[in-house]
Amino acid sequence: MRKVVLKMDMSLDGYVGPLDEDAEWIMRDFDDELSQWIVDDVLWKAGTHAMGRATYEEMAEHWPSSDAVYAAPMNEIPKVVFSKTLAHADWPESRIASGELANDIDELKREPGGVIVAHGGATFIGSLTRENLIDEYRLVIHPVAIGNGTSLFGPLQGPLRLDLVEARTFPSGTVIHTYRPHGGTR
């Protein structure tokens, strides 16, 4: 069965985005080594990219015309957008899942292929976290505190015990912490 892997950028003080949505604090820490890790160890290992409606709409507008290093895996690998309101998905290799989240994820996990890489936003990821559907958290922790914003784990209704399985540091000071839920997922 495939795993759901979250790759999420976050600040040192635990936020995935500031209240004003300015992501400049993330972009200044990307060096060649970090970018290569994202492309080789995350994006190209995906069998499916999973995201909520808002992230899908942003990515569908950006990636098809981009020549950035991330564009090829984002455009070529199948995508599933989880939405009860999106009527159609025009980005090639995209489809909509509009049923119950846990059931749709379970079906997706039973399909053949590489890991399911979950992309933010925080609302979609919060839903996956609340329902214990993320098998692995790959947190890209940037060496900056932003003071306020959207917390990755804000929607939790109780403690989420995670086991650290890997840590890696990049020249920019950015670190990757990979965690798995203690006791597994549902």
C-alpha positions in Angstrom: 0.0 0.0 0.0 1.3 3.5 -0.9 2.2 6.0 1.7 1.0 9.6 2.1 4.0 11.9 2.5 3.7 15.5 3.4 6.5 17.9 2.3 5.9 21.2 4.0 8.0 24.3 4.4 7.8 25.9 7.8 9.5 28.5 9.9 11.6 27.8 12.9 8.7 28.9 15.2 6.3 26.4 13.6 4.4 28.4 11.0 3.7 27.3 7.5 2.7 30.8 6.3 2.5 34.3 7.7 -0.9 36.0 8.0 -0.1 38.2 5.0 0.7 35.2 2.8 4.2 36.6 1.9 6.4 33.6 1.2 9.7 35.4 0.7 11.0 34.0 4.0 10.9 30.6 2.4 12.5 31.4 -1.0 15.7 33.0 0.3 16.9 29.8 1.9 16.7 27.6 -1.2 20.1 26.6 -2.4 21.0 24.1 -5.2 21.4 21.2 -2.8 17.9 21.8 -1.2 16.3 22.2 -4.5 17.9 19.0 -5.8 16.6 17.1 -2.7 13.1 18.4 -3.4 13.2 17.4 -7.0 15.0 14.0 -6.6 13.9 12.7 -3.2 10.3 14.1 -3.1 8.8 15.2 -6.4 10.1 12.5 -8.8 9.5 9.8 -6.2 5.8 10.7 -6.2 3.3 8.5 -8.0 0.6 11.1 -7.3 0.6 14.7 -6.1 -2.4 15.4 -3.7 -3.7 18.8 -2.8 -6.7 20.8 -1.9 -8.6 23.1 -4.2 -6.8 26.4 -3.4 -3.3 24.9 -3.9 -4.4 23.1 -7.0 -5.7 26.4 -8.6 -2.4 28.2 -7.7 -0.3 25.4 -9.1 -2.4 24.8 -12.2 -1.9 28.4 -13.1 1.8 28.5 -12.4 3.5 25.1 -13.4 2.3 24.5 -17.0 4.1 27.6 -18.2 7.1 27.4 -15.9 10.6 26.3 -16.8 11.7 26.0 -13.2 13.5 22.8 -12.0 10.2 21.7 -10.2 8.0 22.1 -13.3 8.6 18.8 -15.0 7.6 16.6 -12.1 4.7 18.8 -11.2 3.4 18.7 -14.7 4.1 15.1 -15.6 3.1 13.2 -12.5 -0.7 12.6 -11.9 -2.5 14.9 -9.5 -5.5 14.5 -7.4 -7.3 17.6 -6.1 -9.6 17.0 -3.1 -12.5 19.3 -3.4 -16.3 19.2 -3.0 -16.7 22.5 -5.0 -14.3 22.2 -8.0 -16.3 21.3 -11.1 -13.4 20.4 -13.4 -9.6 20.0 -13.3 -8.0 21.2 -16.6 -4.3 20.8 -15.6 -3.2 17.7 -17.5 -2.9 14.5 -15.5 -5.4 15.9 -12.9 -8.6 14.4 -11.4 -10.9 15.4 -8.7 -11.7 13.4 -5.5 -14.9 14.7 -4.0 -16.0 12.0 -1.6 -15.2 11.5 2.1 -11.5 12.4 2.6 -10.5 9.3 4.5 -12.2 7.0 1.9 -10.7 8.8 -1.0 -7.2 8.6 0.5 -7.7 4.9 1.3 -8.6 4.3 -2.4 -5.6 6.3 -3.6 -3.3 4.4 -1.3 -4.5 1.1 -2.8 -3.6 2.2 -6.4 -0.2 1.2 -7.8 2.7 3.6 -8.0 5.0 5.7 -5.9 4.2 7.6 -2.8 1.4 10.2 -2.6 3.0 13.6 -2.0 0.6 15.9 -0.2 1.1 19.6 -0.9 -0.3 22.4 1.4 -2.3 24.5 2.1 -2.8 24.4 5.7 -6.6 23.6 5.5 -6.1 20.5 3.4 -3.1 19.3 5.4 -4.9 20.0 8.7 -7.7 17.7 7.5 -5.2 15.0 6.7 -3.5 15.4 10.0 -6.8 15.4 12.1 -7.8 12.2 10.5 -4.3 10.6 10.9 -3.9 10.1 7.2 -0.3 11.2 6.8 2.3 8.4 7.0 5.3 10.6 6.9 6.0 14.3 7.6 9.0 15.8 5.7 9.3 19.2 7.3 11.6 21.7 5.6 12.4 24.0 8.5 13.8 27.4 7.4 16.1 29.3 9.8 13.7 32.2 10.4 11.1 33.0 12.9 8.1 34.9 11.6 6.2 35.5 14.8 2.7 34.6 13.7 0.8 32.9 10.9 -0.8 29.6 10.1 0.4 26.7 12.3 0.8 23.3 10.6 -0.6 21.6 13.7 -3.1 24.2 14.8 -6.1 22.0 13.9 -5.1 19.2 16.2 -7.6 18.3 18.9 -5.0 16.5 21.0 -1.3 15.5 21.0 0.2 13.9 17.9 3.2 11.8 18.8 5.8 11.6 16.0 9.0 9.6 15.7 12.0 11.3 14.1 13.4 9.0 11.4 15.8 11.3 9.7 17.4 14.8 9.9 19.5 16.5 7.3 21.1 20.0 7.3 21.7 22.1 4.2 24.3 24.8 3.6 21.6 27.6 3.9 20.9 26.5 7.5 17.6 24.9 6.4 17.0 21.4 7.9 14.8 18.6 6.9 13.2 16.6 9.7 11.4 13.4 8.7 8.8 12.1 11.1 6.4 9.2 11.2 3.4 9.0 13.4 4.1 7.0 16.5 2.0 3.9 16.3 1.3 4.4 12.6 -1.7 5.8 10.8 -5.3 4.6 10.5 
